[in-house]
């Protein structure tokens, strides 16, 4: 069973993106992280969407590369210009080992089951240079009870859930984990930062994590 299917939903969203959408504004965490990086570094934006981070990073002088499985988002980035794009699955990246100084993946890699997630993390580790950093988010298990209150759901495999929520990406598999499970997934990395934070909606807990490739 294919579980990394959420790009189907997001491709439709990117095709109808409107001015002023929150998906066009870089996250504060990303901007703070970028301030700590050596100028001009090569950064992979994995699951770049319509490029809110890749385009901003390029404007700050970084060599940004945008990857996504949704072609409509990449088309928006290509139209803006200044950023290399690649259409690819997150667990099969078309880059050589050690191609990037840093990898960013905001609200992306938890879209799938544990096998997809492990392969994706392995790919992130592979394309990162030793000492390079990864900034990303994961879904916290503290979020799961709130989701189950909103929508009927079922666990399709360990920690991977789908919900009866038409019109949202929650009909596609999402992976939820606690801190110990998250750290176990990121083999080959040193954890620099890990916080469980609520986003704009009540109960919308996400892990915010910064990892260093060993």
Secondary structure, DSSP 8 states (H G I E B T S, - for coil): -----THHHHHHHHHT--TT-GGGS--HHHHHHHHTS-TT-EEEEET-TTTHHHHHHHHTT-EEEEEES-HHHHHHHHHH-SSEEEE--TTS--S-TT-EEEEEESS-TTSS-HHHHHHHHHHHHHHEEEEEEEEEEEEEHHHHHHHHHHS-EEEEETTEEEE--TTSGGGS-EEEE-HHHHHHHSTTEEEEEEEEEE-SSTT-EEEEEEEEE-
